[in-house]
Amino acid sequence: MEHDRNIAGFPLNEDESLDELFRGRLKILQKKEGYRFSMDSVILARFARARPGDRIIDLGAGCGVISLIMAMDGKASSLDAVEIQEELADLARRNVRINKMEHLIRVHCADVLHSRSLFPPHIFGLVVSNPPFRRLDAGTINPHPQKALARHEIAGSLRAVLDASRYLLRHGGRAALVYPARRLVHLLAQLHASGLEPRRLRMVHSLPAADATLVLVEGVRGAKEGLEVLKPLLVYEQKGVYAEEMNQILFSTP
């Protein structure tokens, strides 16, 4: 039987860790062995552009880290976090309470495919999502169910996220996503087909001489064609040493 522990005043089970972001401004409960958020989520949260008064929705929220970071920005009127896995949704709820953001963030344990039964149409200004990116026929599926659902298109797909985004976003609303760079053509095609015109794109490189590993893209519902390609985001200036902008992303308060 698991017993609650208490670290820094927060209840913690034996199979959980309590991690910090932004020099302790955010506290994040996670499973030690299950799906854990990665740098991708932090980068996406800092790439997404919230406008004052925006209502924001996080599709595939995991433990809620993207919603928590965006709540710190102070621009959103409210945030809804949708996560299909009950265990992760419970972690997200606890993280909201730990960080005292109950007044801003609501967590829903639901499938993004059921967005129409959860929300009226066209009420959000911004969708953020780090969707599953591996096709079921591509590579070995992780034996851990949390990791498999988060990474492989088992319970959902990019198209499902984009269809939900089109329904949820008002005209001119934005969808911000992070995706593997090798699947950029697929991402841009799917955004365009969903009526979310790609308007902003940024490649992410681990080192100066390395190929891009990730891409950040913003699509706008009902926008005209016109893509702004931003300068690449560099993670490390050399092995083990964060680049200056990456230091700002990871350690400065939004």
N, C-alpha and C positions, 0 to 999 in steps of 0.2 A: 504494500500500500504506500502511495506517495504521501508525504507529509509537507505541509506548507512551511516554507522558511521565510525569513524576513531579511531583505537586503536593502539598505538605505530607506527603510520604512515601507517597502513595497512587498506584498506577499509573492512568494516565488515557489513553484513546485520543483521537485528534484530534477525533472527533465527539462527545466527552463533556465535560460540565462537572462540577465538584465543588462542591456547594452546602452551606450550613450551616444548621442550625436550632438554636434555643435557645442563641444566642450561642456557637455552635461545639461544643456538646455532642454533636450528631449531625452526621455527614458523609454527604451523599447524592450518589451518582453518578447522573447522568441523561444521556440523549441530548440534544444541543443542539437537534436538529430534530424528534425523535420526540415521543411522548407524555411530558409532564412533569407531575408532581404539582402540584396547585393548593392554594389555601387550604382548599378543601372538605375535603381529606384531614386536614389538621391540626385543623380544627374538629371533624370526626367523631371523631378519636382522643381529643380532650379531652372530648367529649360522652359517649362510651361509658363505662360504669361497670364496671370490672373489680372482682371481689371476690377477697380473698386466696385463693390456691390455684386460681383459675380456669384451665381450659385454654381458650385463645382461638384462633379461626380467622378469618383474613382472606381473604375470597372476592373475587377480582379484585384481587390485591395490588399490581399494577404493579411499581414499583421497590422495594416493601417499606416505604414510609415510615410507613404506619399501624402495622404490626407493630413497627417500630423505636421509634416514640413510645410505644406501649403497653408495650413491654419496659422502657422507662425508668421506668415507673410502679412496677415492682418487685412487683406483686401476682400476676402470672400465674405458674403453674407451668410452662407451656410455651405457645408460639405456633406455629401452622402457617399458612403463607402460600401460597395457591393462585393461580397465574397461568397463563393459557392460552398467552400469547405467550412463546416460548423466549427471545427477546432481553431482554424485561423480567424474566423469571424469573432469567436470568443476572445482570442488574444487581442484583436483589434479593439473590441469594446473595453477590455481591461486597460489597454494602452491609452485610450481616450480618457478614461477615468484617472489614470496615474498622472497624465499630463494636464488634467483639469480643463479639458476641452469639450465637455459634454454640451456646452451651450452652442458649439459650432458644428460638431461632427455627429452624424447618425450612421450607425453600422447596420447593414441589412445582410442577412444570410440568405442569398438568393442567386439564381443563375442569371447572367446578363441577358440570356434569351427571353427571360420573363420580364424585361424592363417595362413592357407595355402594361403589365398588371400592377407594377409598383408605382409608376409615375405618370402624370399627364404628359402629353407631347410638348416638345419645344420649350422647356422651362429652364434649361441650363445654359450658361454662358461658356462653360469649359468642361470638357471631358479629358481625364488623364488615364492612361492605361499602359501597363507593361504586360502585354498579352502573351499567352503561350505561343511559342515561335517554332517548335519542331513538329514537322508532319509525323503522323503515326508510322509512316513507312520510312522515316529517316532516322537511323541510329537506334541504339538500344534504349528502351524505356527504363527509366530509373525504377528500381524495385520499391523504393519508398513512395507510398501513394501521394503524399503531400507534394513531393518534388516532381513526380510524374505529372500530376494535374497542373502544376504551375508552369511546366516547361513544354509539355506535349499537348497537341490539340485533341485531348481526350474528351473533356466536358465542354469545350468551346473552341473557337478558331478566331483568327483575325477578322474574318468576314462577319462573324457573329458580333464581335466588339464594334465593328464599324456600322453594322445595321442598327445596333442599339444606339450608337452615337448619333446617327442621322435622325432617329426618332426623338432622342432626348434634347438635342441642341436646337436652340432658336436660330433663325436666319442670321448669319454672321458669327455664330458661335464657333469655338475652336476645339479641335481634338488634338491632343499632344500625346505622342507615342514614342517608345523606344523599341528598337527591333534590330536583329542581326544585320550588319551591313551587307552580307552576302545575299540577303533576301530583299534588298532595296527595291528592285524592279517590281517584285510581287507587291510590296507595301504600297508603292506609288500607284500601281494599277488598281489595287483594291480601294484605295482612298478615292481616286477619281471615279471609279464605278459606283461608289456609295454616295456620290454627291458632296464629298468633302475634298475640295480642291487643295492639293498640296501647295502651301504658300511659304513655308520656312523649313529649311533642312540644314542639319549640322552633322558631320561625320565625327566619330570619336576614335582616336588612335591611342594605343597604350604607350608607345614610345615614338620619338620623332621619325625614325626610319621604318616604323612598322606600318603594315596595312591597316586600314580601318577595321574595327571589330564590331562597332555599333553605329546606328544612325538614329538621330532624333529628328522627328518630322512633326510639323503642325499642319493640319488640314482645316479648312474653313468651310462651313456649310453655306452653299450658295455663292461662293466667291468666283470671280473670274480667274482665268489662267494668269500666272505670274509668280514664279518660284524664286525666292530669295535664298541663295546658298551662302551660309555663314562660314566664317573661317573655322577650320577644324578645331575640335577640343582635344587637347593633349593631356593625358592622365599623368604620365611620368616624364620628367625632363631627362632622367636617366634611371636605371634600374633602382627601385627602392626610394626614389626622391620625387615627391609630387611636384608637378608643374605649378607655377604661381597661381594660375586661374583655378586649378583643381584644389589647391589649398583653400582658396576663397569659397569654393562650392562646398567643401567638406567641413570647414571649421568656422566660417563666419555665419552669423545669424541671418536668416532670410529677411 
